[in-house]
């Protein structure tokens, strides 16, 4: 049976619904279905065990295959390098065989003298390519190392990477400093073949900054690498190694700066030179050795601070000096807006500056993002700087959205701390006070952060309405229950309305929305109270004997008169007869108290939208009492007593 079920379930055209339907038709009673279910579960467990065994058996084979693939990859790199060397060797041999027996003429000797420099440059280029190819053999994963022309290696060495916060050792790395970048490779513990390191990261020289780290008790001979968004700390073996690294970085940056400046000068000279220069133009050209340096060239040179703007911005962003970064951005933008030339260097700087603007914006937006591991202790004051800078960068919409999300998170955290203990009115008063006081503070912060932004103001009003909806739905679940009295509901609603009115001082009126959200539950509560009070009036009417009320003593009469005066019936003393008798029945007195309390609660709950419901409730309750009085007056029993 189990083999048959296994074949059927493992068939390609297996249909689970059809199989279950057949089982249901074939089995009789729940016991057989339970047995079939246990068999299928057993089959599933056996299949799971077999899968685990197969994976375990093939695990070592997977590992060996991965090692062989890695070894094959390293051999392919080595073979590619050997082919490259063979090709260069064959090319040099071919050139020697063709030119070795040629007798140079006078013209050829001059050409050979002129081309000697080019030959030396070609040799240097071949030497640098051989060094890069050697690095390619040692480092796994850097196949694009030879694709960039003119790249040379300046320095290399072993470093120890440290945690930038805790200063603890992370890993041992091998670093390479090139003429255009800085490459980091991690050590391979179980290496096979010539490959020793694994490529980890490559940083462009123009987008990183190197900062010296002063020696401390825990960290010595270290320097910091700032390449947005990474901040990495590396420790050298000794002071001499650290000095060499810092000097090489400085030399590489200076060489790159000089190279870019030469490109810019050559491009500007090409733009200024005409296609066919005249005799006078040739005398005034920059190549004239007898002419003084042209002042216009000096004036057209870019200032040094502008060339270093991308690096300075990376440092400011990494060190969280956001105001300095913004001021530097504005200064660079102002200079670039005034200089509208199509210089490739200026275009490159403008592109890098815009990239730093995006980077600064992303960092500021992350400052406002809400995450589970982020503390909200600073509140909205801690977000002022990020919001202000985002507004200055023209990202008011994103700043407003993140600001409101932060407000929602703070509100949620504050309301979670409120526990329902004690009376319901005290709970409502506490949770409403926390909600509306926080909402008031958030409104002030919003008006401070976005003083002249209609779109953001609309978003804030929508957000406040949404948060009020959440609060109201929570209060409806906690307060509007069948056993809740109308008096307690009136106290809770009055408390929440008074707290909501505080926002009107800041120009935010949510009272209409609050009344609209409470309209349906209040209507239902008033109608339920009407039914209960009408039933109570009818029950007292059955027990009413129409006898005068006896207060037993003068003290009891005095106390009763004081109670009635407190609820608004000061003229009750006109019905006093004798020392302790009252010319009213106990039913009439009880109804008077009940109706006055109902009237007071309805007046506190009343709104223009609830006016019809309130009138209906008061009318029905009073009508029930009047029906009892009318029935008693027409009763033959009481007529005979009269």
Buried (B, 14 or more C-beta within 10 A) or exposed (E): EEEEBEEEBEEEEEEEEEBEEEBEEEBEEEEEBEEBEEBBEEBEEEEEEEEEEEEEEEEEEEEEEEEEEBEEBBEEBBEBBEEBBEEEEEEEEEEEEEEEEEEEEEEEEEEEEEEEEEEEEEEEEEEBBBBBBEBBBBBBBBBEBBEEEEBBBBBBBEBBBBEBEEBEEBEEBBBBBBBBBBBBBBEBEEBEBBBBBBBBBBBEBBBBBBBEBEEEEEBBBBBBBBBBEEBBBBBBEEEEBBEBBBEBBEBBBEBBBEEBBEBBBEBBEEEEEEEEEEEEEEEEBEEEEEEEEEEEEEEBEBEEEBBBBBBBBBBBBBEEEBEBBBEBBEEBBEBBEEBEEEBEBBEBBBEBBEBBBEBBBEBBBEBBEBEEEEEBEEBBEBBBBBBBBBBBBEBBEBBBBBBBBBBBBBBEEBBEEBEEEEEBBEBBBBBBBBBBEBBBBBBEBBBEBBEEBEEBBEBBBEBBBEBBEBBBEEBBEBBBEEEBBBBBBBBBBBBBBEBBBBBEEEEBEBBEBBBEBBBEBBBEBBBBBBEEBBEBBEEBBEEBEBEEBEBEEEEEBEEBBEEBEEEEBEEBEEBBEEEBBBEBBBBBBBBBEBBBBBBBBBEBBBBEBBEEBBEBBBEBBBEBBEBBBEEBEEEEEEEEEE
